[in-house]
Amino acid sequence: MPKTIPISLLELALVTQGSNAAQTLQKTTEAAQHADRLGYKRIWLAEHHNMQHVASSATVVLIGHIAGATQNIRVGSGGIMLPNHSPLVVAEQFGTLETLYPNRIDLGLGRAPGTDGLTAQALRSDFHAQAQQFPKNVAALQAYLSGDNATSAVRAFPGEGLHIPIWILGSSTESAMLAASYGLPYAFAAHFAPQQMMQAFELYREHFEPSESLPAPKTMACVNLIGADTNAEAAVLSSSLYRMFLGLIQNNRQPLQPPVPSLDGLMNEAEAYHVSTMTACTFVGDTGHLKTELAKFIEYTKIDELMITSPIYDHAAKLRSLEIGAEVVKSLVFG
């Protein structure tokens, strides 16, 4: 039977050049409200630390704020970096969010620190040990949120017995195997690490073990999307994204930079190669171009949901890009 797939939004609350955290969080709220009106299914906020130009470090606080400022869209984490936190505390925090905003909260879990090694140690002195315990800690978190935990000596209030969807986030085959073995939905970070995407999806589907919450595999890919009314405009807007990735490669962290007419001369051959590798799942163009390219991507990957992230310098242009993204994905029908 023909079907469409949902579109969702990932937000990192990126600070643009000349802006600050307060203005950025206001723009993030406005983007969430716009996505809500446009019919986006989810908005997820990403956990990062010790990054001057990323304002989403207190991810749970921001999720609560966005949920309170929207009506229908699901709000969640993309993701909570579980080795940074006690599973009990995460259960209590998301149990509180789910109690405040019933049937609107998602809990996406990642294994990476979301920061550098020194900061990871500052967040949790035993971070590396906890990273090795990621599967065990996912199971502990599931237990705290389960009604079966009612007889335990340690319980999560609120949280226990609430049906909060848990997603495994990743960019490797290891995360895919964990999601499959636990019978959880799987979201792949193709917006910055697309290399193992298809292998991870294939392994996930092949080894998926049905669970009480999920009888069949469920996959989502996150990609970069820059939409505009013309291909030329979209290409210019996308220069901010490519400059951001260049900064990552050069270890030159900056606010999100204004667009430039051309990337010529900004990176050498090796840098261009690394940027192109990291941004292989980036879609830039007008409505017609995006329809063609996204249809190919969705058919190829066989994903159940598409999540986009749109690092665009100009706020009005970003809101327009979200409109185009929603229009394009809603128009695609798959048999």
C-alpha positions in Angstrom: 0.0 0.0 0.0 1.4 3.4 -0.9 2.6 5.4 2.1 4.4 8.6 3.1 7.0 8.9 5.8 7.2 11.5 8.6 9.7 14.3 8.6 11.3 15.5 11.9 13.9 18.1 13.0 17.2 17.9 14.8 18.3 21.1 16.6 21.8 21.8 18.0 20.9 25.4 19.0 23.9 26.7 17.0 25.0 30.2 17.8 25.5 32.3 14.7 28.2 34.9 14.3 27.2 38.1 16.0 24.6 36.3 18.1 24.5 34.9 21.7 23.0 32.0 23.6 19.8 33.9 24.6 19.0 34.9 21.0 19.9 31.4 19.8 17.5 29.7 22.2 14.7 32.1 21.2 15.4 31.2 17.5 15.4 27.5 18.4 12.0 28.0 20.1 10.7 29.8 17.0 12.0 27.0 14.7 10.3 24.4 16.9 7.0 26.3 16.8 7.3 26.6 13.0 8.0 22.9 12.6 5.0 22.2 14.9 2.7 24.2 12.6 4.1 22.6 9.5 3.4 19.1 10.8 6.8 17.8 11.7 6.5 14.7 13.8 9.5 15.3 16.2 12.0 17.8 17.2 15.1 16.5 19.0 17.7 18.4 20.8 21.3 17.3 21.0 23.6 17.1 24.0 26.9 18.9 23.7 29.3 20.3 26.2 32.2 22.7 26.3 31.3 24.1 23.0 31.0 27.9 23.1 28.8 28.1 20.0 26.3 25.3 20.9 23.6 26.2 23.3 22.0 22.8 24.0 24.2 21.6 26.8 21.3 21.5 29.4 19.4 19.3 27.0 16.6 18.2 29.4 15.9 21.8 30.4 15.7 22.8 26.7 13.4 19.8 25.9 11.0 21.0 28.6 11.1 24.5 27.4 10.4 23.5 23.8 7.6 21.1 24.8 6.0 23.9 26.7 6.2 26.3 23.8 4.6 23.8 21.2 1.4 21.9 20.9 1.6 18.7 18.9 5.1 17.9 17.9 7.0 15.2 19.8 10.0 16.6 21.7 13.0 14.6 22.7 16.7 14.0 22.8 19.0 13.4 19.9 20.4 12.4 22.1 21.1 12.1 25.7 24.7 10.8 26.1 24.0 8.1 28.6 27.6 7.6 29.9 27.4 11.2 31.2 24.4 10.4 33.4 23.0 8.0 35.9 20.2 5.9 34.4 18.1 6.6 37.4 18.4 10.4 37.0 17.6 10.1 33.3 14.5 8.0 34.1 13.4 10.6 36.6 14.0 13.5 34.3 12.2 12.0 31.3 9.5 10.6 33.6 8.9 14.2 34.7 8.8 15.5 31.1 6.4 12.7 30.1 4.2 13.5 33.1 4.1 17.2 32.1 3.7 16.6 28.4 1.9 13.2 28.0 2.6 11.2 24.8 4.9 13.9 23.4 8.4 12.9 24.8 11.1 10.8 23.1 14.3 9.5 24.7 17.1 9.1 22.2 20.3 7.6 23.7 23.9 7.9 22.5 27.2 6.4 23.7 29.6 9.2 22.8 30.4 12.0 25.4 29.2 14.8 23.2 32.4 16.7 24.0 36.2 16.3 24.3 37.9 13.8 26.6 38.9 16.3 29.4 35.3 17.6 29.6 33.9 14.0 29.6 36.0 13.4 32.7 34.7 16.6 34.3 31.1 15.5 33.6 31.7 12.1 35.1 35.0 10.8 36.4 34.3 7.3 35.4 33.1 8.2 31.9 35.2 5.6 30.0 34.0 2.8 32.3 30.4 3.9 31.8 30.8 4.0 28.0 31.8 0.4 28.2 28.7 -0.3 30.2 26.4 1.4 27.7 24.3 -1.7 26.9 23.9 -2.5 30.6 22.9 1.1 31.4 20.3 1.1 28.6 18.8 -2.0 30.2 18.9 -0.3 33.6 17.1 2.7 32.2 14.5 0.5 30.6 13.9 -1.2 33.9 13.4 2.0 35.8 10.8 3.1 33.3 9.0 -0.3 33.4 6.0 -1.1 35.5 7.8 -4.3 36.4 10.2 -2.3 38.6 7.5 -1.7 41.2 9.0 -4.4 43.5 12.5 -3.0 43.2 14.3 -1.3 46.1 15.2 1.6 43.8 12.5 3.2 41.7 12.0 6.2 39.4 9.3 8.6 40.4 7.9 9.9 38.2 8.9 7.6 35.4 8.0 4.1 36.4 5.4 2.6 34.2 5.4 5.4 31.6 5.7 4.3 28.0 8.4 6.7 26.8 9.8 5.6 23.4 13.5 4.9 23.7 15.6 5.2 20.5 19.2 4.1 20.1 21.3 6.7 18.2 24.5 5.9 16.5 26.9 6.2 13.6 28.3 2.6 13.6 27.4 -1.0 13.3 27.9 -1.5 17.0 25.0 0.8 17.9 22.9 -1.0 15.2 23.5 -4.4 16.8 22.6 -3.0 20.2 19.3 -1.5 18.9 18.5 -4.8 17.2 19.2 -7.0 20.2 17.1 -4.8 22.5 14.2 -4.5 20.0 14.5 -0.7 19.9 14.1 1.8 17.1 17.4 3.0 15.5 18.3 6.4 14.3 21.5 6.9 12.3 23.6 10.1 12.3 24.1 10.4 8.6 24.3 14.2 8.9 27.9 14.0 10.0 29.1 10.4 9.8 27.3 8.6 6.9 30.0 6.1 6.0 28.6 3.0 7.8 24.9 3.9 7.3 23.8 1.2 4.9 25.8 -1.5 6.6 24.4 -0.5 10.0 20.8 -0.5 8.7 21.3 -4.0 7.1 22.7 -5.4 10.3 19.9 -3.9 12.3 17.2 -5.3 10.2 18.8 -8.7 9.9 19.4 -9.2 13.6 16.3 -7.4 15.0 14.6 -9.2 17.8 11.0 -8.1 18.3 10.2 -6.5 21.7 7.0 -5.7 23.6 7.3 -2.1 22.4 8.4 -2.7 18.9 7.3 -5.8 16.9 9.3 -4.9 13.7 12.5 -2.9 12.8 12.1 0.9 12.7 14.8 3.1 11.2 15.4 6.8 10.9 18.2 8.7 9.2 19.2 12.2 10.0 20.5 14.2 7.1 21.5 17.8 6.3 18.8 19.7 4.3 19.2 23.2 2.9 16.1 24.3 0.9 15.4 27.5 -0.9 13.3 28.9 -3.7 16.1 28.4 -6.2 19.0 26.1 -6.5 21.4 29.0 -6.6 20.1 30.5 -3.4 20.3 27.1 -1.6 23.9 26.6 -2.8 24.9 29.9 -1.2 23.0 29.2 2.0 24.8 25.8 2.3 28.2 27.4 2.4 27.6 28.1 6.1 27.2 24.3 6.7 30.4 23.4 4.7 32.4 26.1 6.6 31.1 24.6 9.8 32.5 21.2 8.9 35.7 22.7 7.7 36.1 24.3 11.1 35.6 20.9 12.7 38.4 19.4 10.6 40.7 22.4 11.3 39.9 22.3 15.0 38.8 25.9 14.5 35.5 26.2 16.3 33.5 29.3 15.4 29.9 30.5 15.5 27.9 29.5 12.4 29.4 31.8 9.7 27.4 33.9 7.2 27.1 32.4 3.7 29.6 33.2 1.0 29.0 33.2 -2.8 31.6 30.5 -3.3 33.7 28.0 -1.4 36.6 28.3 -3.9 39.9 28.8 -2.1 38.5 28.1 1.4 39.9 24.6 1.7 42.7 22.5 0.2 42.2 19.2 -1.5 42.5 17.1 1.6 40.1 19.3 3.6 37.6 19.2 0.7 37.8 15.4 0.6 37.1 15.1 4.4 34.3 17.7 4.3 32.7 15.9 1.3 32.9 12.5 3.2 31.3 13.9 6.3 28.5 15.7 4.4 27.7 12.9 1.8 24.1 12.9 3.1 23.5 16.6 2.4 20.6 17.7 0.3 20.7 21.3 -1.2 18.3 22.8 -3.6 14.8 24.0 -4.5 11.6 21.9 -4.2 12.0 20.1 -7.5 15.6 19.1 -6.9 15.0 18.0 -3.3 12.0 15.9 -4.3 14.2 13.9 -6.8 17.2 13.5 -4.5 15.3 12.7 -1.3 13.0 10.2 -3.1 16.2 8.3 -4.2 17.6 8.4 -0.7 14.5 7.2 1.0 14.0 4.4 -1.5 17.6 3.3 -1.2 17.8 3.3 2.5 14.3 2.0 3.1 14.0 4.2 6.2 10.7 4.6 8.1 11.3 8.2 9.1 13.5 11.1 7.9 15.0 13.7 10.3 16.7 16.8 9.0 19.0 19.4 10.4 19.4 22.7 8.7 22.4 24.8 9.8 21.4 28.1 8.1 22.8 31.4 9.1 19.8 33.6 8.4 16.8 32.7 10.6 14.1 33.7 8.0 15.9 31.5 5.4 16.0 28.6 7.9 12.3 28.9 8.5 11.7 28.9 4.7 13.9 25.8 4.4 11.8 24.0 7.0 8.7 24.8 5.0 10.3 23.4 1.8 11.5 20.3 3.6 8.0 19.6 4.9 6.4 20.2 1.5 8.9 17.9 -0.2 8.7 15.0 2.2 5.0 15.0 2.5 4.7 14.9 -1.3 6.7 11.7 -1.6 4.7 8.5 -1.8 6.4 5.1 -1.6 4.7 1.8 -2.6 
